[in-house]
Amino acid sequence: MIEVTGEGREITAGGLSIRTIIRAEAMIGPGDKLVSLRIEPLALIVSSDERRWAISIDGEPVDVESLLDMIS
């Protein structure tokens, strides 16, 4: 099982930037063939010129700094 946490596409709306944080899990079988792939959204980071907010999608507590640490 391979698990990676990363950033999805960035969406820009007016003066806001919305970044999606996702977790991807892949299971590789015999012959290096992909057996299963699961991608789940974890959170959103919403940014303006003045502030950044973290919005949890999976129900777990989250803050912007811990999200940025997860993807770097």
C-alpha positions in Angstrom: 0.0 0.0 0.0 1.3 3.4 -1.0 -0.1 6.5 0.7 0.5 10.1 -0.4 -0.9 13.4 0.9 -0.8 16.3 -1.5 -2.4 19.3 -3.0 -5.0 19.1 -5.7 -6.0 21.9 -8.1 -6.1 25.4 -7.0 -9.4 27.3 -7.7 -9.4 31.1 -7.9 -12.7 32.9 -7.3 -12.5 36.7 -7.2 -10.0 37.6 -4.5 -10.0 34.1 -3.0 -7.8 31.2 -3.7 -9.0 27.7 -2.7 -6.6 24.8 -2.5 -7.7 21.2 -2.0 -5.7 18.8 0.1 -6.1 15.2 -0.7 -4.9 11.8 0.3 -4.3 9.1 -2.3 -3.8 5.4 -1.5 -2.7 2.9 -4.1 -2.4 -0.9 -3.9 0.0 -2.4 -6.3 -0.4 -6.1 -7.1 1.7 -8.8 -8.8 3.6 -7.6 -11.9 3.4 -4.0 -10.6 -0.2 -3.7 -11.7 -2.5 -1.2 -10.0 -5.1 -3.1 -8.0 -6.9 -0.3 -6.4 -6.7 3.5 -6.1 -8.5 5.6 -3.5 -8.5 9.4 -3.5 -10.2 11.3 -0.7 -10.4 15.0 0.0 -9.2 16.0 3.4 -9.5 19.8 3.6 -9.6 23.1 1.9 -7.2 26.0 2.4 -9.0 29.3 1.6 -6.7 32.3 1.2 -7.3 36.0 0.7 -4.8 38.8 0.7 -5.2 39.2 4.4 -6.1 35.7 5.9 -6.0 31.9 5.4 -8.6 29.5 6.7 -8.6 25.7 6.9 -11.9 23.9 6.3 -12.0 20.2 7.2 -13.8 17.9 4.8 -13.2 14.6 6.6 -14.4 15.8 10.0 -11.0 15.8 11.7 -9.7 19.0 13.4 -7.3 20.8 11.1 -5.3 24.1 10.9 -3.5 25.7 8.0 0.0 25.1 9.2 -0.4 21.4 9.9 -1.9 21.0 6.4 1.0 22.8 4.8 3.4 20.6 6.7 1.6 17.5 5.5 2.1 18.4 1.8 5.6 19.7 1.9 
